[in-house]
Amino acid sequence: MAHCPECKTNNKTPSRTWKILDEPNRSGIFNERGIGIFQCARCGTTFPESIGKRRLIIMDANQYEKLSNDLKDILEENKKLKESVEISSLKYTILDLEHEISSLKKEKRELEIKLLGYR
């Protein structure tokens, strides 16, 4: 939200916007800034205001494509690893449940024997 420099009123919408680019640094990184021209709703003053900024980099298209493909491969591998971890976790859960079932069956047999003894 842009504040009028004269009356400090908040102004939401610019009447005109455009983008400007800084010069790239040695690493090829530069900023893209959004500039808006606002007209104050209260006093009518027209003033410019920055409305956003993002960092960009100049990169060879082949290098970008390689990095993009590498990222896709890593994400796919990550998905497979998560599934593998979930499967091994489920295996341990199954083993725990089987152990608990056998314990409950043993306890049931013992209780049935006790019950027969009382009859």
PANU-313482 format. One record per residue: y, x, z of N, C-alpha, C in turn; residue in one letter. Coordinates in Angstrom, 3 decimals. Each point is the difference from the previous one (the first is absolute). Layout:
NODE     n.py     n.px     n.pz    ca.py    ca.px    ca.pz     c.py     c.px     c.pz r
NODE        Y        X        Z        Y        X        Z        Y        X        Z a
...
This chain:
NODE     n.py     n.px     n.pz    ca.py    ca.px    ca.pz     c.py     c.px     c.pz r
NODE   -1.168    0.845    0.000    1.168   -0.845    0.000    1.243    0.900    0.000 m
NODE    0.947   -0.289   -0.857    1.205    0.810   -0.138    1.113   -0.559    0.879 a
NODE    0.696    0.903    0.676    1.121   -0.392    0.858    1.309    0.309   -0.719 h
NODE    0.868   -0.966   -0.028    1.306    0.183   -0.627    0.782    1.077    0.762 c
NODE    0.577    0.986   -0.711    0.750    1.047    0.697    1.306   -0.512    0.627 p
NODE    0.513   -1.136   -0.476    1.251   -0.543    0.520   -0.207   -0.890    1.222 e
NODE   -0.880   -1.031   -0.144   -0.129   -0.991    1.072   -1.361    0.030    0.694 c
NODE   -0.873    0.903   -0.426   -1.331    0.206    0.605   -0.954   -1.194   -0.146 k
NODE    0.278   -0.915   -0.935   -0.875   -1.150   -0.241   -1.260    0.465   -0.721 t
NODE   -1.138   -0.592    0.361   -1.254    0.298   -0.696   -0.020   -0.722   -1.334 n
NODE   -0.371    0.732   -1.057   -0.116   -0.575   -1.335   -1.408    0.265   -0.506 n
NODE   -0.704   -1.050   -0.396   -1.412    0.114   -0.338   -0.268    0.393   -1.446 k
NODE    0.733   -0.566   -0.944   -0.354    0.193   -1.406    1.078    0.748   -0.761 t
NODE   -0.429    1.066   -0.698    0.968    0.711   -0.831    0.264   -0.775   -1.293 p
NODE    1.174    0.191   -0.561    0.307   -0.647   -1.271   -0.555    0.808   -1.166 s
NODE   -0.221    1.296    0.222   -0.556    0.856   -1.054   -0.769    1.139    0.660 r
NODE   -1.112    0.426   -0.622   -0.775    1.128    0.534   -0.397    0.940   -1.127 t
NODE   -0.263    1.251    0.354   -0.539    0.979   -0.936   -0.644    1.130    0.783 w
NODE   -0.717    0.860   -0.699   -0.704    1.125    0.613    0.651    1.299   -0.472 k
NODE    0.069    0.963    0.915    0.452    1.341   -0.377   -1.041    1.000    0.489 i
NODE   -0.128    1.111   -0.706   -0.960    1.039    0.341    0.724    1.267    0.400 l
NODE   -0.442    0.621    1.092    0.509    1.308    0.390   -0.627    1.047   -0.902 d
NODE    0.546    1.191    0.019   -0.625    1.114   -0.710   -1.268    0.404    0.744 e
NODE   -1.088    0.312   -0.737   -1.234    0.425    0.678    0.188    1.359    0.684 p
NODE   -0.694    0.189    1.125    0.047    1.301    0.662   -1.011    0.938   -0.665 n
NODE   -0.242    1.163    0.567   -0.902    0.990   -0.604   -1.434   -0.504   -0.105 r
NODE   -0.381   -0.910    0.882   -1.358   -0.537   -0.003   -0.158   -1.166   -0.973 s
NODE    1.083   -0.420   -0.624   -0.063   -1.126   -0.923    0.178   -1.344    0.681 g
NODE    0.392    0.013    1.269    0.194   -1.240    0.751    1.466   -0.418   -0.102 i
NODE    0.222   -1.287   -0.249    1.366   -0.515   -0.036    0.029   -1.408    0.569 f
NODE    1.192   -0.484    0.270    0.180   -1.329    0.589    0.539   -0.973   -1.028 n
NODE   -0.500   -1.224    0.060    0.552   -1.095   -0.775    0.692   -0.907    1.009 e
NODE    1.276   -0.231   -0.205    0.765   -0.832    0.929    0.453   -1.276   -0.705 r
NODE   -0.070   -1.089    0.722    0.530   -1.256   -0.504    1.417   -0.170    0.514 g
NODE    0.894   -0.372   -0.879    1.401   -0.226    0.373    0.343   -1.448   -0.350 i
NODE    0.700   -0.652    0.889    0.429   -1.373   -0.252    1.493   -0.142    0.199 g
NODE    0.602   -0.840   -0.807    1.411   -0.334    0.181    0.040   -1.365    0.688 i
NODE    0.644   -0.021    1.151    0.091   -1.223    0.799    1.442   -0.503    0.000 f
NODE    0.136   -1.301    0.098    1.316   -0.599    0.202   -0.081   -0.788    1.296 q
NODE    0.846    0.333    0.943   -0.030   -0.615    1.321    0.273   -1.503   -0.112 c
NODE   -0.851   -0.766    0.644    0.139   -1.462   -0.018    1.189   -0.460    0.826 a
NODE    0.430    0.830    0.941    1.096   -0.403    0.887    1.370    0.434   -0.541 r
NODE    0.157    1.323   -0.302    1.329    0.499   -0.376    0.128    0.337   -1.487 c
NODE   -1.119   -0.014   -0.750    0.065    0.238   -1.439    0.000    1.463   -0.413 g
NODE   -0.103    0.923    0.951   -0.009    1.425   -0.325   -1.254    0.339   -0.802 t
NODE    0.180    0.801   -1.048   -1.131    0.463   -0.795   -0.315    1.431    0.427 t
NODE   -1.278    0.264    0.265   -0.390    1.332    0.494   -1.424    0.330   -0.440 f
NODE   -0.296    1.307   -0.195   -1.361    0.418   -0.343   -0.808    0.272    1.275 p
NODE   -1.302   -0.145   -0.117   -0.880    0.271    1.152   -1.361    0.447   -0.536 e
NODE   -0.597    0.959    0.676   -1.356    0.434   -0.345   -0.980   -1.075    0.444 s
NODE   -0.945   -0.391   -0.892   -0.927   -1.084    0.344   -1.463    0.428   -0.106 i
NODE   -0.240    1.271    0.084   -1.387    0.445   -0.011   -0.122    1.405   -0.545 g
NODE   -1.071    0.638    0.396   -0.221    1.373   -0.424   -1.501    0.245   -0.019 k
NODE   -0.470    0.715   -1.004   -1.393    0.416   -0.007   -0.101    1.378   -0.617 r
NODE   -1.006    0.739    0.465   -0.220    1.367   -0.479   -0.955   -0.036   -1.171 r
NODE    0.315    0.755   -1.029   -0.826    0.089   -1.194   -0.297    1.471   -0.292 l
NODE   -1.003    0.223   -0.823   -0.340    1.366   -0.382   -0.325    0.026   -1.490 i
NODE    0.371    1.068   -0.647   -0.356    0.208   -1.396   -1.349    0.701   -0.008 i
NODE   -0.970   -0.588   -0.729   -1.351    0.555    0.001   -0.583   -0.124   -1.403 m
NODE   -0.798    0.963   -0.374   -0.711   -0.031   -1.265   -0.939   -1.212   -0.013 d
NODE   -0.030   -0.736   -1.095   -0.814   -1.219   -0.093   -1.486    0.309    0.174 a
NODE   -0.478    1.107   -0.531   -1.415    0.364    0.154   -0.332    0.291    1.454 n
NODE    0.902    0.690    0.677   -0.203    0.303    1.417   -0.001   -1.286    0.816 q
NODE    0.905   -0.927   -0.328    0.052   -1.289    0.691   -1.302   -0.769   -0.200 y
NODE   -0.497   -0.022   -1.235   -1.251   -0.708   -0.290   -1.163    0.614    0.763 e
NODE   -0.043    1.333    0.071   -1.067    0.673    0.751    0.078   -0.357    1.483 k
NODE    1.192    0.045    0.567    0.171   -0.367    1.410   -0.381   -1.454    0.247 l
NODE    0.358   -0.871   -0.927   -0.333   -1.412    0.129   -1.515   -0.199   -0.029 s
NODE   -0.682    0.684   -0.909   -1.463   -0.101   -0.074   -0.659    0.582    1.246 n
NODE    0.528    1.127    0.487   -0.524    0.593    1.237    0.141   -0.973    1.167 d
NODE    1.136   -0.671    0.074    0.231   -0.970    1.067   -0.991   -1.161   -0.090 l
NODE   -0.252   -0.491   -1.214   -0.978   -1.076   -0.178   -1.381    0.453    0.467 k
NODE   -0.379    1.237   -0.358   -1.307    0.528    0.414   -0.092    0.103    1.517 d
NODE    1.050    0.478    0.627    0.011    0.147    1.457   -0.097   -1.368    0.674 i
NODE    0.720   -0.979   -0.520   -0.054   -1.347    0.575   -1.394   -0.601   -0.143 l
NODE   -0.643    0.233   -1.140   -1.359   -0.501   -0.207   -0.973    0.679    0.961 e
NODE    0.145    1.315    0.164   -0.856    0.735    0.937    0.222   -0.488    1.429 e
NODE    1.254   -0.253    0.347    0.332   -0.512    1.326   -0.664   -1.350    0.238 n
NODE    0.011   -0.857   -1.017   -0.637   -1.313    0.112   -1.499    0.156    0.239 k
NODE   -0.641    0.904   -0.750   -1.444    0.236    0.167   -0.304    0.547    1.392 k
NODE    0.838    0.910    0.491   -0.207    0.562    1.336    0.131   -1.073    1.075 l
NODE    0.977   -0.890   -0.161    0.161   -1.087    0.971   -1.229   -0.902    0.006 k
NODE   -0.514   -0.308   -1.194   -1.211   -0.821   -0.076   -1.172    0.716    0.658 e
NODE   -0.091    1.308   -0.212   -1.077    0.792    0.591    0.092   -0.017    1.526 s
NODE    1.205    0.148    0.512    0.206   -0.025    1.448   -0.350   -1.379    0.550 v
NODE    0.394   -1.049   -0.719   -0.320   -1.355    0.449   -1.506   -0.219    0.019 e
NODE   -0.700    0.513   -1.012   -1.451   -0.156   -0.067   -0.669    0.722    1.161 i
NODE    0.418    1.254    0.265   -0.624    0.731    1.110    0.338   -0.660    1.335 s
NODE    1.200   -0.532    0.125    0.372   -0.712    1.219   -0.867   -1.240    0.166 s
NODE   -0.231   -0.708   -1.088   -0.859   -1.187    0.056   -1.439    0.378    0.336 l
NODE   -0.452    1.156   -0.494   -1.362    0.446    0.325   -0.140    0.221    1.504 k
NODE    1.004    0.625    0.605   -0.036    0.217    1.447    0.046   -1.332    0.751 y
NODE    0.781   -0.931   -0.508    0.066   -1.320    0.623   -1.356   -0.688   -0.082 t
NODE   -0.658    0.110   -1.149   -1.339   -0.592   -0.165   -0.978    0.627    0.981 i
NODE    0.040    1.325    0.128   -0.898    0.674    0.938    0.247   -0.468    1.430 l
NODE    1.265   -0.117    0.369    0.331   -0.491    1.341   -0.511   -1.417    0.214 d
NODE    0.184   -0.845   -0.986   -0.455   -1.387    0.111   -1.525   -0.077    0.067 l
NODE   -0.691    0.816   -0.806   -1.471    0.017    0.052   -0.486    0.445    1.370 e
NODE    0.663    0.992    0.569   -0.357    0.476    1.344    0.215   -1.117    1.025 h
NODE    1.135   -0.690   -0.125    0.296   -1.093    0.922   -1.023   -1.129   -0.153 e
NODE   -0.384   -0.301   -1.246   -1.014   -1.049   -0.248   -1.322    0.377    0.646 i
NODE   -0.415    1.259   -0.158   -1.274    0.411    0.605    0.074   -0.069    1.522 s
NODE    1.125    0.366    0.570    0.174   -0.099    1.453   -0.073   -1.459    0.448 s
NODE    0.630   -0.886   -0.748   -0.028   -1.420    0.347   -1.411   -0.572   -0.144 l
NODE   -0.736    0.429   -1.026   -1.378   -0.460   -0.167   -0.862    0.461    1.171 k
NODE    0.199    1.256    0.416   -0.754    0.541    1.136    0.320   -0.790    1.260 k
NODE    1.273   -0.264    0.207    0.420   -0.766    1.176   -0.564   -1.420   -0.051 e
NODE   -0.038   -0.589   -1.194   -0.557   -1.342   -0.159   -1.482    0.004    0.389 k
NODE   -0.760    1.021   -0.474   -1.427    0.082    0.338   -0.198    0.117    1.512 r
NODE    0.820    0.835    0.624   -0.101    0.188    1.447    0.281   -1.315    0.739 e
NODE    1.010   -0.728   -0.464    0.331   -1.274    0.635   -1.109   -1.037   -0.216 l
NODE   -0.602    0.005   -1.191   -1.109   -0.911   -0.262   -1.177    0.311    0.908 e
NODE   -0.286    1.286    0.244   -1.105    0.408    0.878    0.305   -0.459    1.430 i
NODE    1.224    0.188    0.458    0.391   -0.447    1.335   -0.139   -1.511    0.123 k
NODE    0.409   -0.714   -1.051   -0.069   -1.450    0.011   -1.452   -0.461    0.077 l
NODE   -0.904    0.654   -0.703   -1.421   -0.334    0.065   -0.568    0.278    1.394 l
NODE    0.517    1.016    0.654   -0.450    0.343    1.348    0.389   -1.055    1.018 g
NODE    1.091   -0.729   -0.234    0.432   -1.031    0.940   -0.745   -1.305   -0.185 y
NODE   -0.699   -0.163   -1.062   -0.705   -1.271   -0.263   -1.288   -0.029    0.669 r
